[in-house]
Amino acid sequence: MRSRLSKREQLRQKHVEETHKQREEALVKSEGLDYFCDVFSEKRQEINQLLDLTSSKSVNDLPIHFNTIKKLIQELQQYVTESTLFLTEFKIRNCQEIIASLQNNLTDQEIKFIPKRKFGFKNKKLLFNNKLIEKDLDVKSKDVTDLGLEKHMVWNSSHCGFHLKENEILFLTSEQVNKKDVTLNSIFRCTIIITGYPNTLHLSNIQESTIICGPVTTSIFADKCIDSKLVIACQQLRLHSSKNIDVYLHVTSRAILEDSTNIRFAPYNFIYPEIDADFKFASLQTDVNNWCDVGDFNWLSNEPSPNWCIIQENERMKQWDVLQ
C-alpha cells in the first residue's frame, strides 16, 4: 500500500513539475514575443518619422537622408531574420509585408525627390574594355542617363560585384555576397551566376547577358538593361529604361516598370543545393510569388500594358544548368 501511495505521489509531483516548466516556457516565449513587437514597432516608427521628414530636406541632404533610412530598414530586416526561431509564420509574414511597404515608400520618395539628370541623346554608347559598342535605346524616356558616362564611375575593392566585363562566365558565391549590396555595371555578353542571399542587387548597363541570382533580401534595381535574361528573387523589382528583357521572377511585393518596353515575365526557376536555406535567411516567403503582378509607370490605362507580357510556357527555359 505504501509503495503504491509513494508511486502515486511521485507521479503527481512529476506532473506538477512538468506543468510548472511548461508555464515558465510559455511565459518566456510570451515575454520574448512582446519584447520583439515593442522593438519592431519602435524601429518602424523611427523609419516612418524619417520618411515624413523627406519633403523638408534640401536636395543636397537627401542622399545622406535616404542612406540613413536604407540602413534602418536593413537593420529591421536583420532583426526579423534573427528572431524567426520564436516567431510564428503569420507574424513573420506580417513583418515582411511591413518591411516591403517601408522599402516601397522609400523607393517612391527617391524617384519623386531626387532630380534625374536629363540628356537628349537617342543613340546610347557603351564602353567595354576600350571598345565602343553602340545600341539604339529606343525607349520612351527623356531622362535616360547616357550609358557612356557609367565608365567613369569609381570602382574599387570595396564594391561587391563586377564592372566592365565582356564575354565571360562569372561567379559570386554565398561567402562573397551574403548580406551585402551587390552591383553589376557595364556588362556585355556575359553570364553571371550568384548564389547566396545579397541584401540588394543593382544592375546597370547590362547588354546581351544572363544574370542568375539567389534570393535578394530587399530590392533589385535594374537600369538600362538590353537583350538580356534576369533570373531573380526579391521583395521588390524596379526596372528602368530597359528593353527586350526576359525576367524569371520571384517577388513578394511586385515588379515596377518605368520607361521600358518588351519585357517578358515567367516564374523564377533557379535551383541549387542551398536555395531553400538562402530563401529562409533572406526572409523571403517561398509560397508568395507575385511574378505576374506588374506595375507600369508609363501606362495608366485600365487596359493591359503593351510594354510587358507573360512568356508562354513552351518558350520558357526549363532549368539553368549553370552549376554543373
N, C-alpha and C positions, 0 to 999 in steps of 0.2 A: 504493500500500500504506500509506504513512504517513498519507495523508488518511483512509483507511478506519479505521486504528487510532485516529487522533485523534478521528474522529466517534464511534467506539465508546466512547472514554474520556469524551467529553462527555456521552453518553447515560447512562453509568454514574454519572458524577458528579451528573447531574441527578436520577437515581433515588435516589441516596444522600441528596441534599438534601431531596427530597420526602418520603422515608421519615422522615428526622430531624424535618422540620417536622410531619408527622402525629403522630409520637410526642410532640413537645412540646405540640401542641394537645390530644391525648388526656390528657396529664399535667395540663395546666392545667384541663381540664374535670373531671378526676377530683378534683383538689385543690379546685376550686370546689364540687363536689357534696359532698365530705367536709366542707368548712367549713360549707356550708349545713346539712347534717344535724346537725353539732355545735351550731350556734347554735339551730336549731329545737328540738333536744332540750333545750337549757338553758332556753329560753323556756317550753317545755311543762312542764318540771319545776317552774319557778318558779310557774306558774299552778296546777298541781296542789297544790303546797305551800300556797298561799294558800287554795285550796278546802278543804283538810284542816283549816285553822285556823278555818273559819267557825263551827263549833259552840262554840268557846271565846270568841267575840266577844260583847260585850254588844249589846243591841238598838240602843242609841244609836250604836254604832260600825259597825253593819252597812252603812248606806248608803255610807259612805266606803270600807269594805272591798270592797263589791261594785263600786263605781265603779272602784276600782283594778284589779280583775280584768277588768272590761269593757275598760278601756284597754289592758291587756296582751294580751287576745285580739284587739283591733283591730290592735295593733302586729304581732302574729304573722301575722294575715291579710295585712296590708300587706307584710310581709317575704316571704311566699309569692308574692304578686302581683308584686313587683319581681324575683323570682328565676325566673319562669316561662320566661324565654328559654333557660335551660340545663337545666331540669328535664324529665324525661320525663312523658308523660301519666299513667303509673302512679304516679309519685312525687307529682304534683300532686293526683291523686285521693286518694291515701293521706293527704296533708297536710290536704286539705279534710275528710276523714272525722274526723281527729283534732280539728280546729278545731270542727267541728259537735258532736262529743262534749263538748268543753270548754264550749261555749256551752250545750248541753243541761243539763250538770251545774250550771252557774251559774244557769240559769233555775229548775231544780228547787230549788236552795237558796234562791233568793229567795222562791219560793212557800212553802217549808217554814218558813223562819226569820223572815221579816218578817210580823208580825201584820197582818191586814186589819181595817180599820175596819168595824164592824157597824152596820147600820141596819135597822129593822124596817118599812121602807116597802114597800108593794106597788105603788102607782102612782107613777111617777117623773115629775119635771117638769124641763124643759129650757128655758133662756132663750136666745132668739136675737134679737139686735137689739131688746132690750127687749120682746119678745113671748113670752108664756109658752105653751109647747106641751106638752100632756100626752100621755103614751103609757103604755099598760099593759105593763109589762115583766114579763110572767108567765113568768119563768124561775125554775127551781128553785134559788134561791140565797138564803142567809141573810147573805151577805157582800157584797152589791151596794152600792157607794158611790152615794149619791144624786146623780143627774145634775145637779141644780140647783147642787150645790156646785162643779162644774167651772168655772162662770163666774167664780169668784174666783181661778182660777189666774193666776199672774203671767206676763204675755206681753210680751215686749219685742223690740227689733230683733235681738237675738242669736239668737232662735229661727228655725229654718228650717221654714216650713210655713204653715198657715192656722189661724185661731182665730175662732169666732163668725161663720160665713159662712152666708148663706141665699140660695137661688135665684140662683146664679151658676155660670158656667163658668170654671174657674180652671186656670192652667198653672204648672208649675215645670219649668225647663229643666235640662239637664245642668250648665251653669255654676253654677246655684244649688244643686244637690243632691249633686253627686259627692263621695263620701267623707264626707258629713255625716249627722247624725241628723235625720230629718225627722219633724215632728209635725203631725197634723191633729186638731183638737179642736173639738167643738161645731159640727158641720157639718150643715146641714139643706137637703135638696132641691138639692144641688149636684152638678156633675160636675167632678172634679179629675183632671187628666192630668199625670203626672210622667214625664219622660224623663231618662235618665241612670242612675247606679248609686249610690243612697244607701247609707250604712253600715247604718243601721237605719231602720225605719218604725214610728211609734207612732200608732195610731188610737184615738180615744176620743170617745164620744157622736156617732156617725155615724148620721143618720136619712134614709131615703128618698134616698140619694145613690149615685153611682157613682164609685169610686176606681180609677183605672187607673195602674199604676206599672211602670217598668222594673225590671230585676233589682236586688234588695237584697243587699248583700254578706253580711250575717249574718241577723238575725231580724226578723220582723214581729210586733208585739204589738198586738192589736185587742181593745178592751174596750167593751161597751155599744154595739154596732152593731145597727141595726134596719132591716129592709125595704130592704136595700141590696145593691149588687153590688161585689165586690172582684176586681180583675184584677191578680194579684200574683205575684212570683217571689222566692224567698229560700232560705236554708238551712233555716230552721225557722219555722213559723207557730204562734202561740199565740192562740186565740180564746176570750175570756171573756165571760160574761153577755150573750150576743147571741142574736138570733133572726131568722128569715126572711132569711137571707143566701145569695146565690149567690156562690161563690168559684171563679174561674177561676185555677187554681193551678199553679205550677211550684215544687217543693220538693225539695231534695236530701236532706233528712233526713226529716221527717214533719210533719204537722199535728196539733196537740193542741187538743181542745175541753174547756172547763170551764164548767158551768152555762149551756149553750147548746142551743137547740132549732131544728129545721127549717133545718139548714144543708145546702146542696147544693153538690156539687163537680163541676168539669169541668176539662179540661186548659187551661193558660194559652195564650192565643191573641192576645196583643197584639203587633203588628208595627209597627215604624217603622225608618227607614233605618239608624240606628246601633245597633240592638239586638244584633247579633252581637258587635260590639266591646264593648258595655256588659256583656254576659254574660262576656266574657273578662276585662275589668277587674274585674268583681265576683267573679271566680274561681268562678263557678257553672257546673257541668257541664251542657251542653245535652242530653246523652244520658242523664241521670239525672233522672227526674221521678217522684216518689212521690206524685202528686197524690191518689190514692185510698187511700193508707196513712194512716188517720186514727185517732188515739187519743182516747178519750172518758173523761175522769177520772170522769164520773158514771155510767159503765156498765162494770161489772166482769164481766158475764156473758160466756160464750163465744158467746152468740147475737149477731147484728148489733145495733149500737146503733140505737135508734129516733130518735136525735137528729140523724142525718145520713144523706144518701143521695147517689147519683150523678145528675146531670142527664142525662136522656135526650138522645140525640144530636139528635133532631128539635126539642128545646126549647132547644138551646144557641145563644148568639149566635155567628154565623159570623165576624164581624170587628167591629172597633171603629173606625169611620170618624171618629175624633175629631180627627185632624191634617189633615184635608183642608179 
